[in-house]
């Protein structure tokens, strides 16, 4: 080691640290059968991942997406049809790893590892592009990758089958290819459009925010006043969009017997009927728009990491200034992605508390790029009068405090029972330390007339240590040290009670693992029709006291049969303070004296 040159020695050390981080990162693929954290902690529902797995489970069980061998029709919601990337990988993992949680959840683990490497490659490319010194590059690379390794929300997302992790991968892939193709004035924009359209129709339909990236880049190209470059970009962007759309049209016609646009409209119609899903189409008010935008900044990726929230808002100011001044397209991509998701969220609050994850890698790159240009921005601030700087910083600080208060208030009002007292105490203390440390860092670095390096470094170090400590605490307490397997046990017990029989119900897919049941999700009218078949004996749903009456009066009111709660299954998962017990209902012949006749 002593014989190596200093530069090679540093590279060797960085490589070793990188490998250690990678090994720790890959540990998220261990023991995927564990229960997920309570709803309020991460906003992931175990039952939901069964629904998102509809396509892969139907193919694995029946070898068909439309009907079972016994002629029962299978219903796949329009928005689930668009998750082709995740379901294709999931079908393969089901074949290799079996009908279990490894088969269901490993695609998300693989996707997270892909994000890890794409992020590392993107940082490397950015360093080459902006010519930053190797020391700053190494620090940025290792800190960001270590953060991704420790981040609690990203850990949970990479262990659940839910489209946000795939959307995150595709968004980062689009950025990396845009970055890599910077010398090509044609293919760069072709791939930007192609991947943007593909992410909507093959990853998830609510990925519309990526189109704002292309729009924002076009605006920057116009500001560059280079007509030739603009028309080249616009032409190949349109070409990429058309090619991707034609492939999507072919997929939806051949596989689902519909068109891409019809499926899109059907999905939006379905979204509008879902409880807690807000789509602003009329009677819009500025307050409602602001409320939806605020939901983005109070989402999980910021709730557990106030340092990221503060640096993201500060970096937005710096990077937006750079876009306007230098017309840099890489910065324009990042700003376009953030503004795009904010704009989409303003009109459609699509469970952003969970789904803001799609931008996490780009937000980290956004902060890194701002750090690269912080000295240039500092020169601009020095022109301002001291009183002006103090007032602006005070407004910024008040905004941060309001957002953090709102973050806790939302969870306190709705999900307080999902947190333990120790979790809340830990969060409050470490969030306060992050907030104080990061604001003090910004004040010492940018606002105070004399840059206090020692104090600013100490403040930032404290905030950074608190970020890692908070995420490591929740990662271990809620994931790695969690020894509950009730979701798996429900699936095993369900198989013992029913054997190889059909079970109807909207939530049965999650529990079709570890057994030989035939899950059947179809339309409400067909539920009623299929009760006449001797092959149908069971229905699966929540087991709350009111559910038996609900399913018999609302779903099977026109049938000659009713369903009686046969057995309940306990789960550890808590949602809004309720235990979410599920139940198996058995078909019975209706009688004149039956209360639900």
C-alpha positions in Angstrom: 0.0 0.0 0.0 2.9 2.4 0.9 4.4 1.8 -2.6 1.4 3.1 -4.3 1.2 6.7 -5.5 -1.0 9.0 -3.4 -3.6 9.3 -6.3 -3.8 5.5 -6.8 -4.0 5.0 -3.0 -7.0 7.3 -2.8 -8.6 5.6 -5.7 -8.1 2.2 -4.1 -9.6 3.4 -0.8 -12.6 4.9 -2.7 -13.1 1.6 -4.5 -13.0 -0.4 -1.2 -15.5 2.0 0.4 -17.7 1.8 -2.7 -17.7 -2.1 -2.5 -18.6 -1.9 1.2 -21.6 0.4 0.5 -22.7 -1.8 -2.4 -22.6 -4.9 -0.1 -24.6 -3.1 2.6 -27.0 -1.9 -0.1 -27.6 -5.4 -1.5 -28.6 -6.6 2.0 -32.0 -5.2 1.4 -32.7 -8.4 -0.6 -32.4 -10.5 2.5 -35.5 -12.1 4.1 -38.1 -10.5 1.9 -40.9 -12.4 3.7 -41.0 -10.0 6.6 -44.0 -7.8 7.3 -43.9 -4.2 6.1 -43.9 -1.2 8.4 -47.3 0.2 9.5 -49.1 2.4 7.0 -48.3 5.8 8.6 -44.5 5.1 8.6 -44.0 4.6 4.9 -47.4 4.5 3.2 -47.0 1.1 1.7 -49.8 -1.4 1.9 -49.0 -5.2 1.6 -52.4 -5.8 0.1 -51.6 -3.2 -2.6 -48.6 -5.1 -3.9 -50.8 -8.1 -4.7 -53.0 -5.8 -6.8 -50.0 -4.3 -8.6 -48.9 -7.9 -9.3 -52.1 -8.8 -11.1 -50.6 -9.4 -14.5 -47.7 -11.6 -13.3 -49.9 -13.6 -11.0 -52.5 -14.3 -13.6 -49.9 -15.4 -16.1 -48.2 -17.6 -13.5 -51.5 -19.2 -12.3 -53.5 -19.4 -15.5 -51.0 -18.8 -18.4 -53.6 -16.2 -19.6 -54.4 -12.6 -18.9 -58.1 -12.7 -19.7 -59.7 -16.0 -18.7 -59.1 -19.0 -16.4 -59.2 -22.6 -17.8 -62.7 -22.8 -16.3 -63.9 -19.9 -18.3 -64.0 -17.2 -15.6 -63.1 -13.8 -16.8 -60.1 -12.0 -15.2 -60.3 -8.3 -14.6 -57.1 -6.2 -14.9 -57.5 -2.5 -14.0 -56.3 -0.1 -16.8 -53.5 1.4 -14.6 -52.2 -2.1 -13.8 -51.8 -2.9 -17.5 -49.2 -0.1 -17.8 -46.8 -1.7 -15.3 -45.4 -3.9 -18.0 -41.7 -3.4 -17.0 -42.3 -4.5 -13.4 -44.7 -7.3 -14.2 -42.4 -8.8 -16.9 -39.5 -9.0 -14.5 -41.9 -10.3 -11.8 -43.2 -13.1 -14.0 -39.6 -14.2 -14.5 -38.8 -14.1 -10.8 -41.9 -16.1 -10.0 -40.6 -18.8 -12.4 -37.2 -18.9 -10.8 -37.9 -18.2 -7.2 -41.4 -19.7 -6.8 -44.8 -18.5 -5.7 -43.6 -16.6 -2.7 -42.5 -13.1 -1.5 -39.1 -13.5 -3.1 -40.8 -14.1 -6.5 -43.0 -11.1 -5.9 -40.6 -8.6 -4.4 -37.2 -9.3 -5.9 -37.9 -7.2 -9.0 -37.9 -4.2 -6.7 -34.6 -5.2 -5.2 -33.1 -5.6 -8.7 -34.5 -2.2 -9.7 -33.0 -0.6 -6.6 -29.6 -2.0 -7.4 -30.0 -0.7 -11.0 -30.7 2.8 -9.5 -27.6 2.5 -7.3 -25.4 1.9 -10.4 -27.1 4.4 -12.6 -26.7 7.1 -9.9 -23.0 6.2 -9.6 -22.5 6.4 -13.4 -24.4 9.7 -13.6 -22.3 11.3 -10.9 -19.1 10.1 -12.7 -20.4 11.6 -16.0 -21.3 14.9 -14.4 -17.8 15.1 -12.9 -16.3 14.6 -16.3 -18.7 17.2 -17.8 -18.1 20.0 -15.3 -14.5 19.2 -14.6 -14.7 19.1 -10.8 -11.7 18.0 -8.9 -11.4 14.4 -7.9 -11.6 15.1 -4.2 -15.0 16.7 -4.5 -16.2 14.0 -6.9 -15.2 11.2 -4.5 -16.8 12.9 -1.5 -20.1 13.5 -3.5 -20.1 9.9 -4.9 -19.6 8.2 -1.5 -21.9 10.5 0.5 -24.8 10.2 -2.0 -24.4 6.4 -2.3 -24.1 6.0 1.4 -27.2 8.1 1.8 -29.1 5.9 -0.7 -27.9 2.8 1.3 -29.2 4.2 4.6 -32.4 5.9 3.5 -35.4 4.3 5.2 -38.0 5.1 2.6 -35.9 3.9 -0.3 -35.2 0.7 1.7 -38.9 0.0 2.2 -39.7 0.9 -1.5 -37.0 -1.6 -2.7 -38.6 -4.4 -0.7 -42.2 -3.9 -1.9 -43.6 -4.5 -5.3 -45.0 -1.0 -6.2 -44.5 1.0 -9.4 -42.7 4.0 -7.7 -39.3 2.2 -7.6 -39.6 1.4 -11.4 -40.7 4.9 -12.2 -37.6 6.1 -10.2 -35.4 3.8 -12.2 -36.8 4.9 -15.6 -36.6 8.6 -14.7 -32.9 8.2 -13.7 -32.2 6.1 -16.8 -33.7 8.9 -19.0 -31.4 11.4 -17.3 -28.3 9.2 -17.7 -28.9 8.6 -21.4 -29.6 12.3 -21.9 -26.3 13.0 -20.2 -24.4 10.3 -22.1 -25.7 11.4 -25.5 -24.8 15.1 -25.0 -22.5 15.1 -28.1 -25.4 14.0 -30.3 -27.9 16.7 -31.1 -30.3 14.2 -32.6 -30.3 10.9 -30.7 -30.2 12.8 -27.4 -33.7 14.2 -27.9 -35.0 11.1 -29.6 -34.2 9.0 -26.5 -35.5 11.7 -24.2 -38.9 11.5 -25.9 -38.9 7.8 -26.4 -38.1 7.0 -22.8 -40.6 9.6 -21.5 -43.5 8.2 -23.5 -42.4 4.6 -22.7 -42.4 5.4 -19.0 -46.0 6.4 -19.2 -47.3 3.4 -21.2 -45.0 0.7 -20.0 -44.0 1.7 -16.4 -47.0 3.6 -14.9 -49.6 5.9 -16.4 -49.2 8.7 -13.9 -45.7 9.4 -15.1 -46.9 12.4 -17.1 -44.5 14.8 -15.3 -41.6 13.5 -17.5 -43.1 15.4 -20.5 -42.5 18.7 -18.7 -38.8 17.9 -18.9 -38.9 18.0 -22.7 -41.0 21.1 -22.6 -38.6 22.9 -20.2 -35.6 21.9 -22.3 -37.3 23.2 -25.4 -37.9 26.6 -23.7 -34.2 26.7 -22.7 -33.2 25.9 -26.3 -35.3 28.8 -27.5 -33.7 31.1 -24.9 -30.3 30.0 -26.4 -31.5 31.7 -29.6 -30.1 28.8 -31.7 -32.8 28.0 -34.2 -30.9 25.2 -35.8 -30.4 23.3 -32.5 -33.9 23.9 -31.5 -35.4 22.5 -34.7 -33.1 19.5 -34.6 -34.1 18.8 -31.0 -37.8 19.4 -31.6 -37.8 17.1 -34.7 -36.1 14.2 -33.1 -38.1 14.6 -29.9 -41.3 14.3 -31.9 -39.8 11.3 -33.8 -38.9 9.5 -30.5 -42.4 10.2 -29.1 -44.1 8.8 -32.2 -42.0 5.7 -32.2 -42.7 5.0 -28.5 -46.4 5.7 -28.9 -46.7 3.3 -31.9 -45.0 0.5 -29.9 -47.4 1.3 -27.0 -50.4 1.2 -29.4 -49.2 -2.2 -30.7 -48.9 -3.5 -27.1 -52.3 -2.4 -25.9 -54.1 -3.6 -29.1 -52.4 -7.0 -29.2 -52.5 -7.8 -25.4 -55.5 -5.9 -24.1 -57.7 -5.4 -27.2 -57.8 -1.6 -26.6 -55.9 1.4 -27.7 -53.2 3.2 -25.7 -55.4 6.4 -25.4 -58.5 4.4 -24.4 -56.7 2.6 -21.7 -55.2 5.9 -20.5 -58.7 7.6 -20.3 -60.1 4.5 -18.6 -57.3 4.6 -16.0 -58.0 8.3 -15.2 -61.7 7.5 -14.8 -60.8 4.8 -12.4 -58.4 7.1 -10.5 -61.2 9.7 -10.1 -63.3 7.1 -8.3 -60.7 6.1 -5.8 -61.0 7.5 -2.2 -58.3 9.9 -1.2 -57.2 10.4 -4.8 -57.6 14.1 -5.7 -58.0 15.2 -9.4 -58.7 18.9 -9.9 -60.9 19.3 -13.0 -63.2 22.1 -12.0 -63.9 24.5 -9.2 -60.1 24.8 -8.7 -58.8 27.3 -6.2 -55.3 28.6 -5.5 -55.6 27.2 -2.0 -56.2 23.7 -3.3 -53.3 23.9 -5.7 -51.0 25.1 -2.9 -52.2 22.4 -0.6 -51.3 19.7 -3.2 -47.9 21.3 -3.8 -47.3 21.4 -0.1 -48.1 17.7 0.0 -45.0 17.0 -2.1 -42.7 18.8 0.4 -44.3 17.0 3.3 -43.9 13.6 1.7 -41.9 10.7 3.1 -38.6 11.4 1.4 -38.5 14.8 3.2 -40.3 13.9 6.4 -37.5 11.6 7.6 -34.8 13.9 6.0 -35.4 17.6 6.8 -31.8 18.2 5.6 -32.7 17.0 2.2 -35.8 19.3 2.2 -33.8 22.3 3.1 -31.0 21.6 0.6 -33.5 20.8 -2.1 -35.2 24.2 -1.8 -31.9 26.0 -1.6 -30.5 24.1 -4.6 -33.7 24.9 -6.6 -32.9 28.6 -6.2 -29.3 28.2 -7.2 -29.9 25.8 -10.1 -32.9 27.8 -11.5 -30.6 30.8 -11.5 -28.0 28.8 -13.4 -30.5 27.7 -16.0 -31.7 31.3 -16.6 -28.1 32.6 -16.7 -26.2 29.9 -18.5 -29.0 28.0 -20.3 -27.4 24.7 -19.3 -29.5 21.7 -20.5 -28.3 19.3 -17.7 -29.6 21.7 -15.1 -32.7 22.3 -17.2 -33.4 18.5 -17.1 -33.2 18.4 -13.3 -35.3 21.6 -12.8 -37.8 20.4 -15.4 -38.3 17.1 -13.6 -38.9 18.7 -10.2 -41.2 21.4 -11.6 -43.0 18.7 -13.7 -43.8 16.6 -10.7 -44.9 19.7 -8.7 -47.1 20.8 -11.6 -48.6 17.3 -11.9 -49.2 17.1 -8.1 -50.9 20.5 -8.1 -53.6 19.1 -10.4 -53.6 15.5 -9.2 -52.5 14.5 -5.7 -51.5 10.9 -6.6 -50.5 9.6 -3.2 -47.5 11.9 -3.4 -46.6 11.2 0.2 -45.3 7.8 -1.1 -44.7 8.4 -4.8 -42.3 11.4 -4.5 -39.7 8.7 -4.3 -39.6 8.8 -8.1 -37.4 11.9 -7.9 -35.1 10.9 -5.0 -31.9 10.3 -7.1 -32.5 13.5 -9.2 -33.0 15.5 -6.0 -29.6 14.3 -4.7 -28.0 15.2 -8.0 -29.8 18.6 -7.8 -28.1 19.2 -4.5 -24.7 18.1 -5.8 -24.9 20.4 -8.8 -25.8 23.3 -6.6 -22.8 22.6 -4.4 -20.6 22.7 -7.5 -21.9 26.2 -8.4 -22.3 27.6 -4.8 -19.3 29.9 -5.2 -20.8 31.6 -8.2 -24.1 32.0 -6.4 -22.3 33.4 -3.4 -21.0 36.2 -5.6 -24.5 37.2 -6.5 -25.6 37.3 -2.9 -22.7 39.5 -2.0 -24.2 42.2 -4.2 -27.3 42.4 -2.0 -27.6 44.6 1.0 -27.2 42.8 4.3 -30.7 43.6 5.4 -32.1 42.2 2.2 -30.2 38.9 2.7 -31.4 38.6 6.3 -35.0 39.2 5.4 -34.9 36.6 2.5 -33.2 34.1 4.8 -35.8 34.7 7.5 -38.6 34.0 5.0 -36.8 30.9 3.8 -36.4 29.7 7.4 -40.1 30.3 8.2 -41.1 28.4 5.1 -39.0 25.4 6.2 -40.4 25.5 9.8 -44.0 25.6 8.4 -43.3 22.7 6.1 -41.9 20.6 8.9 -44.8 21.5 11.1 -47.2 20.5 8.4 -45.4 17.2 7.9 -45.9 16.3 11.5 -49.4 17.7 11.6 -50.6 15.5 8.7 -49.3 12.4 10.3 -50.5 13.3 13.8 -54.0 13.9 12.5 -54.3 10.7 10.5 -51.6 8.2 11.3 -50.6 9.0 14.9 -51.6 5.5 16.1 -49.3 3.9 13.5 -46.2 5.3 15.3 -44.9 4.3 18.6 -44.1 7.0 21.2 -40.4 6.3 21.0 -40.5 6.7 17.2 -42.2 10.1 17.4 -39.8 11.3 20.1 -36.8 10.2 18.1 -38.1 11.9 14.9 -38.9 15.2 16.6 -35.5 15.4 18.2 -33.5 14.4 15.2 -35.6 16.5 12.8 -35.0 19.6 15.0 -31.3 18.9 15.0 -31.2 18.5 11.2 -33.2 21.7 10.8 -31.1 23.8 13.1 -27.8 22.4 11.7 -28.7 22.8 8.1 -30.1 26.4 8.5 -27.0 27.4 10.5 -24.8 25.9 7.8 -26.6 28.0 5.1 -26.5 31.1 7.2 -22.8 30.8 7.9 -21.9 30.0 4.3 -24.1 32.3 2.3 -25.7 35.0 4.5 -23.2 36.0 7.2 -20.8 38.7 5.9 -17.8 36.7 6.9 -17.9 33.0 5.9 -17.4 31.1 9.1 -16.0 27.9 7.8 -15.4 26.0 11.0 -18.9 26.7 12.4 -20.6 26.0 9.0 -18.7 22.7 8.7 -19.6 21.6 12.2 -23.3 22.5 11.7 -23.5 20.6 8.4 -21.7 17.6 9.9 -24.2 17.5 12.8 -27.1 17.7 10.4 -25.6 14.9 8.2 -24.9 12.6 11.2 -28.6 13.1 12.3 -29.8 12.2 8.8 -27.9 9.0 8.8 -28.7 8.2 12.5 -32.5 8.7 11.9 -32.6 6.6 8.8 -30.5 3.8 10.3 -32.7 3.7 13.4 -35.9 3.3 11.4 -34.3 0.9 8.9 -33.2 -1.5 11.7 -36.3 -1.0 14.0 -38.8 -1.4 11.1 -37.1 -3.7 8.6 -33.9 -5.5 9.6 -34.8 -6.3 13.2 -38.5 -6.9 12.4 -39.3 -10.6 13.1 -43.0 -10.6 12.1 -44.2 -12.8 9.2 -48.0 -12.5 9.6 -48.6 -11.8 5.9 -46.9 -15.0 4.9 -48.8 -16.9 7.6 -52.1 -15.6 6.3 -51.3 -17.0 2.9 -50.2 -20.4 4.4 -53.4 -20.6 6.5 -55.6 -19.6 3.7 -54.2 -22.4 1.6 -54.8 -24.9 4.4 -58.5 -23.9 4.7 -59.4 -23.9 1.0 -56.9 -26.1 -0.8 -56.8 -25.8 -4.6 -60.0 -23.8 -5.0 -61.1 -20.5 -6.5 -61.3 -17.5 -4.1 -62.9 -14.3 -5.3 -62.2 -10.9 -3.8 -60.3 -7.7 -4.6 -57.4 -8.4 -2.1 -56.8 -12.1 -2.7 -53.8 -11.7 -5.0 -51.4 -10.9 -2.1 -52.4 -14.1 -0.4 -52.2 -16.4 -3.4 -48.5 -17.0 -2.5 -47.3 -20.1 -0.6 -50.5 -22.1 -1.6 -52.4 -23.6 -4.5 -55.5 -21.3 -4.5 -56.8 -19.8 -7.7 -57.3 -16.0 -7.1 -60.1 -14.5 -9.0 -60.6 -10.7 -9.4 -63.3 -9.6 -11.8 -66.2 -7.1 -12.2 -68.9 -6.7 -9.6 -71.6 -8.0 -12.0 -69.5 -11.1 -12.7 -69.0 -11.7 -9.0 -72.7 -12.1 -8.8 -72.9 -14.3 -11.9 -70.1 -16.6 -10.8 -71.7 -17.4 -7.4 -74.0 -19.8 -9.3 -71.0 -21.9 -10.2 -70.2 -24.9 -7.9 -66.5 -24.0 -8.4 -67.0 -20.8 -6.5 -67.2 -21.3 -2.7 -65.1 -18.6 -1.2 -64.7 -14.8 -1.0 -61.8 -13.0 0.6 -61.9 -9.4 2.0 -61.4 -7.4 5.2 -63.1 -8.9 8.3 -64.3 -5.8 10.0 -67.7 -6.3 11.7 -69.5 -4.3 8.9 -67.9 -6.1 6.0 -70.1 -9.1 5.9 -73.2 -6.9 5.6 -71.4 -4.7 3.0 -70.4 -7.5 0.6 -73.8 -9.2 0.8 -75.8 -5.9 0.3 -73.5 -4.2 -2.1 -71.9 -6.9 -4.2 -74.1 -10.0 -3.9 -77.5 -8.4 -3.5 -78.7 -9.8 -6.8 -77.4 -13.3 -6.2 -79.2 -16.3 -4.9 -76.3 -16.9 -2.5 -74.7 -15.0 0.4 -71.3 -15.2 2.0 -70.8 -15.9 5.7 -67.6 -15.0 7.5 -65.9 -18.4 7.9 -62.5 -17.6 9.4 -60.4 -14.5 10.3 -56.7 -14.0 9.9 -54.7 -11.6 12.1 -52.0 -9.4 10.7 -49.4 -7.2 12.4 -50.0 -4.4 9.9 -51.6 -1.3 11.4 -53.3 1.3 9.3 -54.7 4.5 10.9 -54.8 2.6 14.2 -56.8 -0.4 12.9 -55.3 -3.9 12.7 -56.6 -4.7 9.2 -57.7 -8.2 10.0 -58.8 -10.1 6.9 -61.3 -12.9 6.5 -62.4 -15.8 4.4 -66.1 -15.8 3.6 -67.9 -19.0 2.6 -70.9 -19.3 0.2 -74.3 -20.2 1.7 -77.7 -20.8 0.1 -80.0 -17.8 0.7 -83.2 -18.5 2.8 -86.3 -16.5 3.3 -85.3 -15.7 6.9 -81.7 -14.6 5.9 -81.1 -11.0 7.1 -79.4 -10.0 3.8 -82.1 -11.2 1.4 
